[in-house]
Amino acid sequence: MNPFLDKTYAEAISYIAEHYGDTIALTYGDRDYSFRDIKREADLASARLAALGVKPGETVALWITNRPEFAWLWLGAAQMGVIPVVLNTRLRLAEFQYQISQSESVLVFVPGPGDFRNFLSELADVCPAIREGELPAEPFPHLRKVVSLDPPEEAWPNVIDYTTLGSELPVPDYIDDPLAPGLIAYSSGTTSLPKGVMLSHCVWRKAHDIAGYLDLTPRDCLYLAVPLFGVFGFLNGLLVFWSQGSRIILRERFDAGDFIRTVRDDKCSFSQLMPAMVERTIRHPEFEIETMKTLRGGTLLSSRSEDLQRTIDMLDAPGFAPAYGLTETTGPVTRCRWDDPLEARLSHFGWPLPDCSIRIVGVETGEDLPQGEEGEILIRGYPVMLGYFRKAEQTAETILENGWLKTGDLGFQNPDGSLKFLRRIKDGYKHKGFNVSTPEVESAILKIPGIDSAAVVGIPDPEFGECGAAFIIPAKDAAPDPEEIINHLRNELASFKVPKIVFAVDSFPLTSGTDKVQKFKLRDMAIEKLGDRVEQTSK
């Protein structure tokens, strides 16, 4: 029986505090936090949000790197009915400007100086009123204050130092509706503008369901260095392991040497990894297979069976297993057990989680297809998102009247009910675990002088699953340089959205009559042009 069934954030947090008490829940740097500390810190965050005047139903943006305050503010906001908006820390100017504005965030929480970028200064450059003036102000029509988690370098009237807020504040009432929005995470999907995915309090129920496939206990320990702002971090990482009383060692970013030493010294049994992390680990001078002997398994962010096989072999970690899901489905909806036969884990993405249903339908017809036949994957069940924030039309297009969510992914079901994911149907691909909207990248390319047309496709990448290949048609008498295009995009887009290679062509292959770009032909062209270099594009 899932103890988090129909539980709110507040009830779930109380549950783990009561059941696991003084057991270590989180290690960050030289500090340990117990499960009782999680509740204490979440309540303090709720109290501080209330003291700042934030009301239930309002949104606050968390533009925060991997650090404990991310968890405390997320949990503290959600349990009182305030909706936390988790932002990718790699967002560039136009991206964070849009997401903070579109989410109607009244506060933005950022790290202070010393992180890999100056979040506060970048916000103030976009909105000078943050430095000196009155808020709200364009381009953030709902923003009241910016909150710095660390003492800011300068005293600005609209910036609050989080460390100066009181610690003896009254805790506001908890929300009692488990179906209320508890988090917004932006998903690019396949349109040019990202959409805010609203997830309910069911994240705790989902976490417990996933944990059942891993046989977790309080003796397990997770090494976690993937970004917390994604489902892979906050759900598959934090909540899955906390739901079972397991310890998490959190790092701000991945370092192969630290990973090797931490697994050895702290006897970590699980980790969330990307193929590039695996490669950096096995190439590190401190790596010895014996040092990884306590690593039982984990989740690899890749859809390639070759990557999974290599991870299991090179790390001698037999329990790495695949899963399939979306932000819109609160993460995984199918999964293999950690101890399923390797042949099964290499051939499909597992079976539906409890109370999750899958259909495969014709891409054009929407009619059910027989087992083994390829079609669009549809999902129904409790973890389906509440909808896209302030985007009713897109929500209606994605969630059908009968509750089935259209994933836009191609796959098929095997006779035993397991799911095989093949690829995305519409424009888009996944690089470094993040969805990339090709129309968004194309729009950025077309702003560069000397380019008439642009088309972006995803191609195989051995380390990151897929990477981007851009095709451009230069304007008359123009000869844009591919490297200059890539360098320009690095200043306009998050790093994971920047194509790895650019091809200049005279024309695009088009469909007859409708003149739509045949992207599958461009993809084949890119792979053919690169040849063996396809396996080296992510170096």
C-alpha positions in Angstrom: 0.0 0.0 0.0 1.4 3.4 -1.0 1.4 5.6 2.1 1.4 8.7 0.0 -1.8 8.0 -1.8 -3.9 11.2 -1.8 -1.4 12.9 0.5 -0.6 16.6 0.3 3.0 17.9 0.4 2.5 18.8 4.1 1.2 15.3 5.0 4.0 13.6 3.0 6.7 15.8 4.7 5.2 15.0 8.1 5.2 11.3 7.3 8.9 11.1 6.4 9.8 13.2 9.4 7.9 10.9 11.8 9.0 7.6 10.2 12.6 8.3 9.6 13.3 11.0 12.3 17.0 11.6 12.9 18.2 9.4 10.0 20.4 11.4 7.6 18.3 12.5 4.6 20.7 14.9 2.9 24.4 15.6 2.9 25.6 18.8 1.3 29.2 19.9 1.8 30.1 19.2 5.4 26.5 19.4 6.7 24.0 16.7 7.3 20.2 17.2 7.4 17.9 14.6 9.0 14.3 13.8 8.0 13.1 16.0 10.9 15.3 18.8 9.5 13.4 18.5 6.2 10.2 19.4 7.9 11.8 22.1 10.0 13.4 23.7 6.9 10.3 23.4 4.8 8.2 25.0 7.6 10.7 27.8 7.9 10.6 28.4 4.2 6.8 28.6 4.4 7.0 31.1 7.2 9.4 33.3 5.3 7.3 33.2 2.2 4.2 34.2 4.2 6.3 37.0 5.9 7.1 38.3 2.4 3.4 38.5 1.6 3.1 35.6 -0.7 -0.4 34.1 -0.8 -1.7 30.7 -1.8 -2.2 30.4 -5.5 0.6 32.8 -6.3 3.8 31.7 -8.1 7.4 32.1 -7.1 10.4 31.3 -9.4 13.3 29.2 -8.1 16.3 29.9 -10.3 18.6 28.0 -8.1 21.6 25.7 -8.6 21.9 22.4 -6.7 21.8 23.4 -3.0 19.5 22.5 -0.1 17.6 25.8 -0.3 16.1 24.5 -3.6 14.4 21.7 -1.8 13.3 23.8 1.3 11.7 26.5 -0.9 10.1 24.1 -3.2 8.6 22.0 -0.4 7.8 25.0 1.8 6.0 26.8 -1.0 4.0 23.8 -2.2 2.8 22.8 1.3 1.2 26.2 1.8 -0.4 26.4 -1.6 2.1 28.7 -3.2 3.3 27.3 -6.6 7.0 27.1 -7.1 8.3 27.5 -10.6 11.5 25.7 -11.2 13.8 27.3 -13.8 16.6 25.8 -15.7 19.8 27.5 -14.5 21.2 27.5 -18.1 18.5 29.8 -19.5 19.6 32.8 -21.5 18.1 36.3 -21.4 15.1 35.8 -23.7 14.3 32.4 -22.1 14.3 33.4 -18.4 12.6 36.7 -19.2 9.7 34.8 -20.9 9.4 32.1 -18.2 9.5 34.5 -15.2 6.9 36.7 -16.9 4.7 34.0 -18.3 4.6 32.2 -15.0 3.4 35.4 -13.3 6.0 34.9 -10.6 5.8 37.5 -7.7 9.3 36.6 -6.3 12.4 35.2 -7.9 14.9 33.3 -5.7 18.5 33.3 -7.0 21.9 32.4 -5.6 24.3 35.2 -4.6 27.7 35.9 -6.1 30.1 33.0 -6.5 28.0 30.7 -8.6 28.8 29.9 -12.3 26.9 33.0 -13.4 25.7 36.2 -11.7 21.9 35.5 -11.7 21.1 38.8 -9.9 23.0 41.0 -12.2 21.5 39.3 -15.3 18.0 39.9 -13.9 18.8 43.6 -13.2 20.2 44.1 -16.7 16.9 43.0 -18.1 14.8 44.9 -15.5 16.8 48.0 -14.3 14.0 48.7 -11.7 15.5 45.8 -9.6 18.6 48.0 -9.0 16.8 51.2 -8.5 13.1 51.9 -9.1 9.8 50.4 -8.3 8.5 46.9 -9.0 6.5 45.5 -10.7 8.1 46.8 -13.9 8.6 45.5 -17.4 9.4 42.9 -18.5 8.2 41.3 -15.2 4.7 42.7 -14.7 4.0 40.6 -11.6 7.4 40.6 -9.9 7.5 42.3 -6.4 11.0 41.4 -5.2 14.1 39.4 -6.0 15.4 37.3 -3.1 19.1 36.5 -2.9 20.0 33.3 -1.0 23.3 34.8 -0.1 24.3 38.3 0.9 24.3 40.4 -2.3 27.4 42.4 -3.2 25.4 45.7 -3.3 22.3 46.9 -1.4 19.5 47.3 -4.0 16.0 48.4 -2.8 14.2 45.5 -4.5 16.6 42.7 -3.5 16.0 40.9 -0.2 18.9 39.1 1.6 17.3 35.7 2.4 19.8 35.2 5.3 18.4 38.2 7.2 14.8 36.9 7.3 13.7 35.7 10.7 13.8 32.1 12.0 11.0 32.5 14.6 8.1 33.2 12.3 4.6 31.7 12.4 4.1 28.9 10.0 1.1 29.5 7.7 -1.7 27.0 7.2 -1.0 24.1 5.0 -3.1 23.5 1.9 -5.4 20.4 2.1 -6.1 19.7 -1.5 -3.8 17.1 -3.1 -5.0 17.9 -6.5 -3.9 21.5 -6.4 -0.8 22.6 -8.4 2.3 21.9 -6.4 5.0 22.8 -8.9 5.4 24.3 -12.4 8.3 23.0 -14.6 8.8 24.3 -18.1 8.8 21.9 -21.0 9.8 23.0 -24.5 7.9 20.2 -26.1 7.5 20.7 -29.9 6.4 24.4 -30.1 8.5 27.5 -30.3 7.6 28.7 -26.8 8.0 26.6 -23.7 5.0 25.7 -21.6 4.6 25.6 -17.8 3.6 22.1 -16.8 1.5 22.1 -13.6 2.0 19.0 -11.5 -0.1 18.2 -8.4 0.9 16.8 -5.0 0.9 13.3 -6.6 4.7 13.6 -6.9 5.0 11.8 -3.6 2.8 9.0 -4.6 4.8 8.6 -7.9 8.1 8.7 -6.0 7.0 5.8 -3.8 5.8 3.8 -6.9 9.2 4.3 -8.6 11.0 3.3 -5.4 9.3 0.0 -5.5 11.2 -0.9 -8.7 14.5 -0.2 -6.9 13.9 -2.1 -3.6 15.1 0.9 -1.6 15.7 0.9 2.1 17.1 3.5 4.6 20.4 1.8 4.1 20.7 3.0 0.5 22.5 6.1 -0.5 22.2 8.2 -3.7 24.9 10.3 -5.3 23.1 13.1 -6.9 24.7 15.7 -9.2 22.2 16.1 -12.0 20.3 19.4 -11.9 17.5 19.5 -9.4 15.3 21.7 -11.6 14.4 18.7 -13.8 12.2 15.7 -13.1 15.3 13.6 -13.2 16.6 15.5 -10.2 13.7 16.6 -8.0 11.5 13.5 -8.4 13.7 10.6 -9.5 16.4 11.9 -7.2 15.1 13.7 -4.0 11.6 12.3 -3.6 12.1 8.7 -4.7 14.9 8.2 -2.1 13.3 10.3 0.7 10.1 8.3 0.3 12.0 5.3 1.6 14.2 7.0 4.2 17.3 6.8 2.0 20.2 9.2 2.2 21.2 11.6 -0.6 24.6 13.1 -1.1 24.0 16.3 -3.2 26.6 18.0 -5.3 26.3 21.3 -7.1 27.7 19.8 -10.2 29.3 16.5 -11.4 33.0 15.9 -10.9 34.3 12.4 -11.8 36.9 12.3 -9.1 34.5 13.4 -6.4 32.0 10.7 -7.7 34.6 8.0 -7.4 35.7 9.0 -3.9 32.2 9.5 -2.6 30.9 6.1 -3.9 34.0 4.5 -2.2 33.9 6.4 1.1 30.2 6.7 1.6 29.2 3.4 0.1 26.7 4.9 -2.4 24.4 2.3 -3.8 22.7 4.4 -6.5 23.3 7.3 -8.8 21.5 9.3 -11.5 23.9 9.6 -14.5 24.2 10.7 -18.0 26.5 8.9 -20.6 29.0 11.8 -20.5 29.3 11.4 -16.7 30.1 7.7 -17.2 32.7 8.4 -19.8 34.4 11.0 -17.6 34.4 8.6 -14.7 36.0 5.6 -16.4 38.7 7.9 -17.9 39.6 9.4 -14.6 43.0 8.4 -13.2 41.4 7.5 -9.8 38.9 5.1 -11.4 39.2 1.4 -10.4 36.3 -1.0 -10.8 36.9 -2.1 -7.2 36.0 1.4 -5.9 32.5 1.1 -7.4 31.6 -2.2 -5.8 28.8 -0.7 -3.6 27.1 0.9 -6.6 24.0 -1.3 -7.1 22.4 0.7 -9.9 20.6 3.8 -10.9 19.0 5.6 -13.8 20.8 6.5 -17.0 19.4 9.5 -18.9 19.6 7.9 -22.3 17.3 6.0 -24.6 20.1 4.1 -26.2 20.6 0.5 -25.1 24.3 0.7 -26.0 24.7 3.4 -23.4 23.0 1.3 -20.7 25.1 -1.8 -21.5 28.3 0.2 -21.4 27.3 1.8 -18.0 26.6 -1.6 -16.5 29.8 -3.1 -17.8 32.2 -0.3 -17.1 30.9 0.6 -13.6 30.1 -3.0 -12.7 26.7 -1.7 -11.5 24.2 -4.4 -12.5 21.0 -2.6 -11.5 20.9 0.3 -13.9 17.5 0.2 -15.6 15.6 2.3 -18.2 12.3 4.2 -17.8 10.0 6.2 -20.0 8.1 9.4 -19.1 7.7 13.1 -19.6 7.5 16.2 -17.5 3.8 16.2 -18.4 3.4 12.7 -16.8 5.3 13.6 -13.6 8.3 11.7 -14.8 8.4 7.9 -15.5 5.2 6.0 -16.3 7.0 2.8 -17.3 10.1 1.3 -15.8 12.1 -1.9 -15.5 13.0 -3.2 -12.1 16.7 -2.9 -11.2 17.0 -6.8 -11.1 15.0 -7.6 -14.3 17.0 -9.7 -16.7 19.5 -7.6 -18.6 18.0 -8.7 -21.9 14.7 -7.2 -21.0 16.3 -3.9 -19.7 18.2 -3.6 -23.0 15.2 -4.2 -25.2 12.4 -2.0 -23.8 11.5 0.6 -21.3 9.6 -1.5 -18.8 6.0 -1.9 -17.7 3.4 0.7 -16.6 3.6 1.9 -13.0 0.6 1.3 -10.8 -2.6 3.1 -12.0 -0.9 4.2 -15.2 -2.3 3.1 -18.5 -0.8 3.1 -22.0 -2.3 3.1 -25.5 -0.7 3.0 -28.9 -2.7 4.7 -31.6 -2.3 5.6 -35.2 -0.5 9.0 -35.6 -3.0 10.1 -38.2 -6.2 8.1 -37.2 -6.0 8.1 -33.4 -7.3 4.5 -33.6 -5.9 1.8 -31.3 -3.2 -0.3 -32.9 -2.4 -4.0 -32.2 0.6 -5.0 -30.0 3.9 -4.6 -31.8 2.7 -2.0 -34.3 4.3 1.5 -34.1 2.1 4.5 -33.2 1.8 7.4 -30.9 2.1 6.7 -27.2 -0.9 7.9 -25.1 -0.8 7.9 -21.3 -3.6 8.1 -18.7 -3.6 8.0 -14.9 -3.1 10.0 -11.8 0.3 11.4 -12.7 -0.9 13.2 -15.9 -0.3 16.9 -15.5 -3.1 19.3 -14.4 -2.4 21.3 -17.6 -0.2 24.0 -19.0 -0.1 27.2 -17.0 -2.2 29.9 -18.7 -2.3 27.9 -21.9 -5.8 26.4 -22.1 -5.7 25.7 -25.9 -2.4 23.8 -25.7 -3.7 21.9 -22.7 -6.8 20.8 -24.7 -4.7 19.7 -27.6 -2.5 17.6 -25.4 -5.0 16.1 -22.9 -8.0 14.5 -24.7 -11.5 14.7 -23.2 -11.3 11.1 -21.9 -8.1 11.9 -20.0 -5.5 10.4 -22.4 -2.4 12.5 -22.8 -0.8 12.7 -26.2 2.9 12.3 -25.8 4.0 13.1 -29.3 6.3 10.1 -29.1 6.4 7.0 -31.3 6.6 3.5 -29.8 4.9 0.1 -29.5 3.9 -2.3 -26.8 5.2 -5.9 -26.6 2.9 -8.8 -25.9 4.0 -8.8 -22.3 2.8 -5.2 -21.9 6.2 -3.6 -21.8 6.8 -0.4 -23.8 9.4 0.3 -26.5 10.0 4.0 -27.1 11.3 4.8 -30.5 11.5 8.5 -31.2 9.6 11.8 -31.1 7.0 12.2 -33.8 7.1 16.0 -34.1 10.0 18.3 -34.2 12.3 18.0 -31.2 14.9 15.9 -29.7 16.5 15.4 -26.3 20.1 16.5 -25.5 21.8 16.0 -22.2 18.4 15.0 -20.8 16.6 18.2 -21.8 14.0 18.5 -24.5 14.9 20.8 -27.3 12.2 22.5 -29.4 13.6 22.8 -32.9 11.2 25.6 -33.9 12.6 27.7 -31.0 16.2 27.1 -32.3 15.2 27.8 -35.9 13.6 31.1 -34.8 16.9 32.1 -33.1 18.9 31.2 -36.2 16.6 33.2 -38.5 17.4 36.4 -36.5 21.0 36.1 -37.7 21.7 38.3 -40.8 22.3 36.5 -44.0 20.1 33.5 -43.5 16.9 32.9 -45.4 15.7 29.6 -44.0 16.6 27.2 -41.2 15.7 23.7 -40.2 17.1 21.8 -37.2 17.0 18.1 -36.6 18.2 15.7 -33.9 20.9 13.2 -34.7 22.4 10.3 -32.7 25.0 11.2 -30.1 26.8 8.5 -28.1 27.3 10.6 -25.0 24.1 12.7 -24.8 21.5 10.6 -26.7 21.0 13.2 -29.4 22.4 16.5 -30.5 21.3 19.2 -32.9 22.2 19.5 -36.6 21.1 22.8 -38.2 20.6 23.3 -42.0 20.5 26.8 -43.4 19.8 28.4 -46.7 21.9 31.5 -47.0 20.5 34.7 -48.3 21.5 35.9 -51.8 25.2 36.8 -51.9 25.6 35.9 -48.2 28.0 33.3 -46.9 27.4 32.9 -43.1 30.1 31.0 -41.3 28.8 27.9 -39.4 31.1 28.5 -36.4 30.0 32.1 -36.1 26.4 30.9 -36.1 27.1 28.5 -33.3 28.9 31.1 -31.3 26.1 33.5 -31.8 23.5 31.0 -30.6 25.6 30.3 -27.5 24.7 33.8 -26.4 21.0 33.5 -27.2 20.1 30.0 -26.1 20.7 27.6 -23.2 23.7 25.5 -23.9 21.8 22.3 -24.4 19.8 23.9 -27.3 22.8 25.0 -29.3 23.3 22.8 -32.4 26.6 20.9 -32.6 27.0 21.4 -36.4 25.6 23.7 -39.1 25.2 22.8 -42.8 24.6 25.3 -45.6 22.5 24.0 -48.4 20.8 25.4 -51.5 17.4 24.0 -50.7 15.4 21.7 -48.4 13.6 18.5 -49.3 9.9 19.4 -49.4 6.6 17.5 -49.5 4.7 17.6 -52.7 1.9 20.2 -52.7 2.2 21.4 -49.1 5.9 22.3 -49.4 6.7 21.2 -45.8 10.3 20.5 -44.9 10.9 16.7 -44.8 13.0 16.6 -41.7 13.5 12.9 -41.8 15.5 13.4 -45.0 17.6 16.2 -43.4 18.3 13.9 -40.5 19.5 11.2 -42.9 21.6 13.7 -44.8 23.3 14.9 -41.6 24.1 11.3 -40.6 25.4 10.5 -44.1 27.5 13.7 -44.3 29.1 13.1 -40.9 29.6 9.3 -41.3 31.8 8.1 -38.5 31.9 11.6 -37.1 28.3 11.1 -35.8 29.9 9.1 -33.0 32.2 12.1 -32.2 29.9 15.1 -32.4 29.7 15.6 -28.7 33.4 15.6 -28.0 
